[in-house]
Amino acid sequence: MAAAARISRSTVSRIELGGVEDVAVRTIDAIFRALSARLELVVTWNAEALDRLLDADHAALVEAVARTLRVLGWDVAVEVSFNVRGERGSIDILAFHGATGMLLVVEIKSVIPDLQATLLVLDRKARLAATIARERGWIARGTARLLVVPDNRTARRRVSMHEATFTAALPERTVAVRRWLRQPDPEHPLAGLWFLSDVRGTVARHRVSAPRGHRLA
């Protein structure tokens, strides 16, 4: 074990005897890797699990986006599960604009843990969206894609680190996203990234005016 993890035998022995207080996390992780296992740390804050906080943030984003789309004249369905030719999953928000026949697939992330996985999932859902929409009687002329993240320094830093990738996959921002959502253009389906600010405040105040309730940035 010591050789596989590239640590000393005495360290392995100390851990086996329960003496982990002074052992670095990277050392413990090395042991787990040597066992073909994965170390996962659960962070709690104010006696509440962090995943519960992330779920609350995700729910707030979904509520804010759904509210805005409805105000702008979209038919909205949330948490749409699907099983198309063996491909299964759930779409955070699926929206249809009856006047133009545009379909909108919205992927919402309170954090962006894996860039490639996030973009691949969004592309897969957009590919299947027209089939999923037909089950609701929505006949789409085209499908648009939108990734929504909170407007905070962490999300903006994450996007900035991969700016070229995001620009290629989701080039539209700010004014372009707002304009397209208000007047969908079937000839130019949206592929955009929406930084949504003041989400908790928006939901808590129950604003009905999309432009005032939150800001596209």
Residue frames relative to the residue before (quaternion, step in Angstrom):
aa qw qx qy qz dx dy dz
M 1.0000 0.0000 0.0000 0.0000 0.00 0.00 0.00
A 0.6528 0.5225 -0.3114 0.4516 3.56 0.92 -0.93
A 0.6670 0.5000 -0.3009 0.4632 3.57 0.95 -0.89
A 0.6687 0.5065 -0.3043 0.4512 3.59 0.92 -0.89
A 0.7302 0.4021 -0.2294 0.5025 3.59 1.03 -0.79
R 0.3483 -0.7635 0.4686 0.2761 3.58 1.35 -0.20
I 0.5343 0.5503 -0.4457 0.4616 3.51 0.88 1.04
S 0.6332 -0.5567 0.3740 0.3864 3.58 -1.24 0.27
R 0.6022 -0.5644 0.4278 0.3685 3.55 -1.25 0.52
S 0.6261 0.5520 -0.3421 0.4316 3.56 1.03 -0.76
T 0.6311 0.5239 -0.3335 0.4649 3.59 1.08 -0.71
V 0.6367 0.5160 -0.3239 0.4727 3.57 0.98 -0.85
S 0.6600 0.5132 -0.3069 0.4548 3.55 0.92 -0.90
R 0.6497 0.5218 -0.3200 0.4509 3.59 0.95 -0.85
I 0.6545 0.5026 -0.3089 0.4728 3.56 1.01 -0.83
E 0.6391 0.5351 -0.3241 0.4474 3.58 0.98 -0.83
L 0.6992 0.4469 -0.2571 0.4953 3.56 1.14 -0.65
G 0.6264 -0.5883 0.3198 0.3991 3.57 1.29 0.21
G 0.5514 0.6255 -0.3979 0.3825 3.59 1.23 0.09
V 0.1854 0.8218 -0.5134 0.1632 3.59 0.41 1.21
E 0.4243 0.7493 -0.4488 0.2390 3.59 1.25 -0.19
D 0.7887 0.3138 -0.1521 0.5063 3.58 0.95 -0.87
V 0.5097 0.6414 -0.4202 0.3902 3.57 1.26 0.27
A 0.4752 -0.6839 0.4765 0.2818 3.58 -0.86 0.97
V 0.5955 -0.5856 0.4159 0.3599 3.55 -1.11 0.71
R 0.6434 0.5353 -0.3367 0.4315 3.59 0.98 -0.80
T 0.6177 0.5335 -0.3446 0.4638 3.59 1.14 -0.57
I 0.6514 0.4956 -0.3083 0.4847 3.57 0.96 -0.87
D 0.6362 0.5289 -0.3255 0.4579 3.58 1.02 -0.82
A 0.6280 0.5430 -0.3336 0.4465 3.59 1.04 -0.78
I 0.6395 0.5169 -0.3225 0.4688 3.57 1.03 -0.76
F 0.6500 0.5090 -0.3193 0.4652 3.58 0.94 -0.86
R 0.6444 0.5194 -0.3234 0.4587 3.59 0.97 -0.82
A 0.6366 0.5273 -0.3262 0.4586 3.57 1.03 -0.77
L 0.6935 0.4351 -0.2588 0.5126 3.56 1.22 -0.53
S 0.4443 -0.6953 0.4336 0.3622 3.58 1.36 0.13
A 0.5088 0.6014 -0.4327 0.4384 3.54 1.10 0.79
R 0.3358 -0.7344 0.5553 0.1988 3.55 -1.31 0.17
L 0.3279 -0.7378 0.5602 0.1851 3.55 -0.94 0.93
E 0.0273 -0.7862 0.6174 -0.0071 3.58 -0.84 1.01
L 0.2038 -0.7781 0.5865 0.0952 3.55 -0.88 1.01
V 0.2079 -0.7641 0.6009 0.1092 3.56 -0.92 0.93
V 0.1789 -0.7949 0.5757 0.0687 3.56 -0.63 1.17
T 0.0954 -0.7774 0.6189 0.0586 3.56 -0.95 0.88
W 0.0828 -0.7861 0.6122 0.0190 3.53 -1.18 0.62
N 0.8316 -0.0307 -0.0343 0.5535 3.56 -0.72 1.10
A 0.6727 -0.5432 0.2667 0.4257 3.52 1.03 0.99
E 0.6391 0.4778 -0.3450 0.4942 3.60 1.21 0.35
A 0.4891 -0.6748 0.4659 0.2972 3.56 -0.86 0.96
L 0.5597 -0.6336 0.4213 0.3283 3.54 -1.01 0.85
D 0.6227 0.5472 -0.3646 0.4241 3.61 1.00 -0.68
R 0.6146 0.5331 -0.3541 0.4612 3.60 1.10 -0.56
L 0.6320 0.5148 -0.3328 0.4742 3.57 1.07 -0.70
L 0.6478 0.5111 -0.3150 0.4689 3.57 1.01 -0.82
D 0.6220 0.5287 -0.3398 0.4671 3.59 1.03 -0.74
A 0.6471 0.5131 -0.3176 0.4660 3.58 0.99 -0.81
D 0.6457 0.5076 -0.3208 0.4717 3.58 0.99 -0.80
H 0.6413 0.5227 -0.3191 0.4624 3.57 0.98 -0.85
A 0.6611 0.5084 -0.3056 0.4594 3.58 0.91 -0.90
A 0.6451 0.5200 -0.3206 0.4590 3.58 1.02 -0.79
L 0.6372 0.5151 -0.3212 0.4749 3.59 1.04 -0.78
V 0.6414 0.5199 -0.3249 0.4613 3.59 0.92 -0.89
E 0.6670 0.5118 -0.3009 0.4501 3.58 0.87 -0.95
A 0.6774 0.5004 -0.2961 0.4505 3.57 0.89 -0.92
V 0.6772 0.4809 -0.2964 0.4715 3.59 0.93 -0.87
A 0.6483 0.5167 -0.3212 0.4579 3.59 0.91 -0.88
R 0.6431 0.5255 -0.3207 0.4554 3.57 0.97 -0.85
T 0.6642 0.5120 -0.3004 0.4543 3.57 0.91 -0.93
L 0.6729 0.5026 -0.3048 0.4491 3.58 0.85 -0.94
R 0.6436 0.5145 -0.3310 0.4598 3.59 0.96 -0.77
V 0.6313 0.5255 -0.3300 0.4653 3.59 1.00 -0.80
L 0.7127 0.4495 -0.2459 0.4791 3.57 1.06 -0.78
G 0.6490 -0.5823 0.3037 0.3839 3.62 1.23 0.25
W 0.4997 0.6450 -0.4358 0.3801 3.58 1.21 0.32
D 0.3706 -0.6345 0.6162 0.2835 3.55 -1.25 0.51
V 0.1197 -0.8387 0.5312 -0.0034 3.56 -0.72 1.09
A 0.0225 -0.7509 0.6599 0.0145 3.55 -1.10 0.84
V 0.1838 -0.7977 0.5678 0.0866 3.58 -0.90 0.92
E 0.8414 0.1260 -0.1293 0.5094 3.52 -1.24 0.66
V 0.1650 0.8094 -0.5347 0.1782 3.54 0.76 1.14
S 0.2066 -0.7864 0.5722 0.1076 3.57 -0.44 1.19
F 0.0430 -0.8083 0.5872 0.0023 3.57 -1.13 0.62
N 0.0476 -0.7388 0.6709 0.0427 3.49 -1.36 0.42
V 0.0979 0.8115 -0.5584 0.1417 3.55 -0.03 1.34
R 0.8301 -0.1610 0.0550 0.5310 3.54 -0.47 1.26
G 0.7583 -0.3956 0.1928 0.4810 3.55 0.95 0.93
E 0.6001 0.5251 -0.3718 0.4754 3.58 1.25 -0.13
R 0.0680 -0.8335 0.5477 -0.0249 3.55 -0.51 1.21
G 0.2759 0.7563 -0.5675 0.1725 3.52 -1.21 0.50
S 0.3439 -0.7079 0.5695 0.2372 3.52 -1.28 -0.38
I 0.2735 -0.7469 0.5868 0.1516 3.57 -0.98 0.90
D 0.5003 -0.6749 0.4508 0.3017 3.58 -0.73 1.06
I 0.7783 -0.1015 0.0875 0.6134 3.57 0.84 -1.02
L 0.0615 -0.7501 0.6582 0.0204 3.53 -0.98 0.99
A 0.0089 -0.8258 0.5614 -0.0531 3.57 -0.60 1.15
F 0.1531 -0.7843 0.5985 0.0567 3.55 -1.15 0.72
H 0.2114 -0.7612 0.6051 0.0986 3.53 -0.97 1.01
G 0.3420 -0.8072 0.4455 0.1818 3.55 -0.11 1.33
A 0.6520 0.5500 -0.3229 0.4101 3.58 0.96 -0.83
T 0.7862 0.2898 -0.1489 0.5251 3.59 1.05 -0.72
G 0.4236 -0.7146 0.4597 0.3139 3.59 1.22 -0.35
M 0.4588 0.6911 -0.4475 0.3341 3.57 1.23 0.34
L 0.2340 -0.7468 0.6130 0.1089 3.50 -1.10 0.87
L 0.1287 -0.8018 0.5822 0.0400 3.57 -0.95 0.90
V 0.1493 -0.7652 0.6231 0.0617 3.55 -0.85 1.07
V 0.0813 -0.8156 0.5729 0.0033 3.56 -0.61 1.15
E 0.1186 -0.7572 0.6407 0.0451 3.54 -0.82 1.08
I 0.1270 -0.8149 0.5650 0.0252 3.57 -0.71 1.09
K 0.0146 -0.7963 0.6038 -0.0350 3.55 -0.85 1.04
S 0.3089 -0.7339 0.5724 0.1956 3.56 -0.76 1.02
V 0.7400 0.0676 -0.0895 0.6632 3.55 1.35 -0.33
I 0.3233 -0.7167 0.5753 0.2254 3.57 -1.25 0.34
P 0.1079 -0.8537 0.5065 0.0543 3.62 0.17 1.23
D 0.8039 0.0753 0.0145 0.5898 3.57 1.01 -0.81
L 0.3637 -0.7777 0.4735 0.1968 3.56 -0.28 1.29
Q 0.7031 0.4733 -0.2861 0.4469 3.57 0.69 -1.08
A 0.6590 0.5073 -0.3139 0.4581 3.58 0.92 -0.87
T 0.6336 0.5423 -0.3287 0.4431 3.58 0.99 -0.83
L 0.7010 0.4606 -0.2700 0.4728 3.58 0.85 -0.95
L 0.6393 0.5217 -0.3293 0.4589 3.60 1.01 -0.75
V 0.6466 0.5157 -0.3175 0.4638 3.58 0.97 -0.85
L 0.6567 0.5093 -0.3098 0.4619 3.58 0.94 -0.88
D 0.6540 0.5071 -0.3135 0.4656 3.59 0.94 -0.83
R 0.6494 0.5184 -0.3191 0.4558 3.60 0.96 -0.84
K 0.6695 0.4916 -0.3015 0.4682 3.59 0.91 -0.86
A 0.6397 0.5173 -0.3270 0.4650 3.58 1.02 -0.77
R 0.6337 0.5387 -0.3262 0.4492 3.58 1.06 -0.75
L 0.7415 0.4021 -0.2124 0.4933 3.58 1.03 -0.79
A 0.4609 0.7531 -0.4077 0.2329 3.56 1.25 -0.42
A 0.6569 0.5243 -0.3324 0.4280 3.61 0.85 -0.89
T 0.6441 0.5100 -0.3147 0.4755 3.59 1.02 -0.79
I 0.6558 0.5057 -0.3017 0.4725 3.57 0.97 -0.90
A 0.6656 0.5233 -0.3011 0.4388 3.59 0.96 -0.88
R 0.6106 0.5746 -0.3590 0.4101 3.60 1.03 -0.71
E 0.5950 0.5671 -0.3620 0.4396 3.58 1.14 -0.57
R 0.6978 0.4200 -0.2558 0.5208 3.59 1.24 -0.41
G 0.5617 -0.6128 0.3855 0.4004 3.57 1.27 0.05
W 0.5155 0.6185 -0.4236 0.4150 3.56 1.26 0.30
I 0.1144 -0.7876 0.6045 0.0350 3.57 -0.57 1.18
A 0.1962 -0.8454 0.4927 0.0635 3.53 -0.26 1.30
R 0.3452 -0.7073 0.5825 0.2031 3.54 -1.13 0.78
G 0.7900 -0.0708 0.0703 0.6049 3.55 1.20 -0.50
T 0.3053 -0.7540 0.5579 0.1643 3.54 -1.27 0.44
A 0.1702 -0.7766 0.6026 0.0687 3.53 -0.93 1.01
R 0.2472 -0.7678 0.5776 0.1255 3.56 -1.22 0.57
L 0.0189 0.8002 -0.5977 0.0466 3.54 -0.98 0.89
L 0.1487 -0.7576 0.6313 0.0730 3.55 -0.91 1.00
V 0.1189 -0.8006 0.5865 0.0312 3.56 -0.78 1.07
V 0.0333 0.7786 -0.6243 0.0540 3.56 -0.89 1.03
P 0.5768 -0.5868 0.4184 0.3846 3.61 -1.13 0.44
D 0.4351 -0.6858 0.5175 0.2693 3.55 -1.11 0.67
N 0.3631 0.6950 -0.5464 0.2942 3.54 0.05 1.33
R 0.7039 -0.4904 0.3070 0.4120 3.55 -1.26 0.30
T 0.6241 0.5530 -0.3464 0.4299 3.58 1.03 -0.74
A 0.6870 0.4722 -0.2865 0.4723 3.58 0.84 -0.95
R 0.6708 0.4922 -0.3115 0.4590 3.58 0.91 -0.86
R 0.6300 0.5183 -0.3404 0.4675 3.60 1.03 -0.68
R 0.6453 0.5276 -0.3161 0.4531 3.55 0.98 -0.86
V 0.6644 0.4812 -0.3005 0.4865 3.57 0.95 -0.84
S 0.6465 0.5369 -0.3226 0.4357 3.57 0.95 -0.88
M 0.6255 0.5522 -0.3358 0.4371 3.58 1.06 -0.72
H 0.7778 0.2271 -0.1140 0.5749 3.59 1.18 -0.59
E 0.0989 0.8614 -0.4935 0.0682 3.55 1.09 0.75
A 0.6532 0.5236 -0.3263 0.4389 3.60 0.89 -0.86
T 0.6581 0.5059 -0.3072 0.4653 3.59 0.97 -0.85
F 0.6761 0.4857 -0.2955 0.4687 3.56 0.89 -0.93
T 0.6426 0.5266 -0.3291 0.4488 3.57 0.98 -0.79
A 0.6648 0.4951 -0.3025 0.4705 3.59 1.01 -0.78
A 0.7458 0.4160 -0.2253 0.4689 3.59 0.90 -0.91
L 0.8025 0.0786 0.0129 0.5913 3.58 0.95 -0.93
P 0.0665 -0.8815 0.4666 0.0301 3.58 0.49 1.18
E 0.6639 0.5388 -0.3267 0.4027 3.61 1.02 -0.64
R 0.0403 -0.7856 0.6172 -0.0138 3.54 -1.12 0.82
T 0.8961 0.1487 -0.0379 0.4165 3.50 -1.48 0.05
V 0.8511 0.1221 -0.0529 0.5078 3.56 -0.52 -1.24
A 0.6504 0.5271 -0.3208 0.4429 3.58 0.96 -0.85
V 0.6461 0.5053 -0.3221 0.4728 3.61 0.97 -0.80
R 0.6609 0.5147 -0.3033 0.4542 3.57 0.87 -0.97
R 0.6701 0.5051 -0.2976 0.4553 3.56 0.90 -0.96
W 0.6859 0.4882 -0.2997 0.4488 3.57 0.88 -0.92
L 0.6465 0.5205 -0.3326 0.4477 3.61 0.91 -0.79
R 0.6711 0.4808 -0.2962 0.4804 3.58 1.08 -0.67
Q 0.7934 0.0848 -0.0250 0.6022 3.58 1.06 -0.78
P 0.1707 -0.8237 0.5332 0.0899 3.61 0.26 1.22
D 0.1862 -0.7836 0.5881 0.0735 3.55 -0.95 0.93
P 0.3478 -0.7680 0.4981 0.2029 3.62 -0.36 1.20
E 0.6339 0.5395 -0.3338 0.4424 3.58 1.13 -0.55
H 0.7810 0.1899 -0.0977 0.5869 3.59 1.19 -0.47
P 0.1561 -0.8192 0.5467 0.0745 3.62 0.26 1.24
L 0.5043 -0.6781 0.4587 0.2748 3.53 -0.96 0.92
A 0.0314 0.7171 -0.6962 -0.0098 3.52 -1.22 0.71
G 0.2308 0.8383 -0.4476 0.2089 3.54 0.12 1.27
L 0.3046 -0.7028 0.6156 0.1853 3.47 -1.43 0.30
W 0.1210 -0.8137 0.5686 0.0033 3.55 -0.69 1.16
F 0.1788 -0.7439 0.6369 0.0952 3.56 -0.70 1.13
L 0.1149 -0.8276 0.5488 0.0260 3.57 -0.39 1.23
S 0.1968 -0.8271 0.5220 0.0682 3.56 -0.57 1.18
D 0.8492 0.1827 -0.1304 0.4780 3.53 -1.35 0.43
V 0.1118 0.8487 -0.5105 0.0815 3.56 0.97 0.87
R 0.6773 0.4915 -0.3146 0.4481 3.59 0.76 -0.98
G 0.6646 0.5071 -0.3060 0.4555 3.56 0.97 -0.86
T 0.6275 0.5506 -0.3310 0.4399 3.55 1.02 -0.79
V 0.6962 0.4632 -0.2742 0.4749 3.57 0.83 -0.97
A 0.6607 0.5283 -0.3168 0.4290 3.56 0.92 -0.89
R 0.7152 0.4454 -0.2616 0.4708 3.59 1.00 -0.78
H 0.2807 -0.7923 0.4970 0.2157 3.59 1.31 -0.30
R 0.1230 0.8036 -0.5669 0.1332 3.54 0.83 0.98
V 0.2748 -0.7616 0.5572 0.1842 3.61 -1.07 0.59
S 0.6393 0.4919 -0.3302 0.4902 3.57 1.20 -0.23
A 0.4074 -0.7549 0.4559 0.2374 3.57 -0.41 1.22
P 0.6892 0.4755 -0.3286 0.4369 3.65 0.74 -0.86
R 0.7079 0.4456 -0.2763 0.4732 3.61 1.00 -0.69
G 0.6396 0.5794 -0.3307 0.3819 3.56 1.04 -0.76
H 0.7842 -0.0970 0.0546 0.6105 3.56 1.14 -0.63
R 0.4365 -0.7154 0.4994 0.2195 3.50 -1.24 0.36
L 0.3176 -0.6899 0.6122 0.2201 3.54 -1.10 0.75
A 0.0926 0.8140 -0.5650 0.0977 3.57 -0.72 1.02
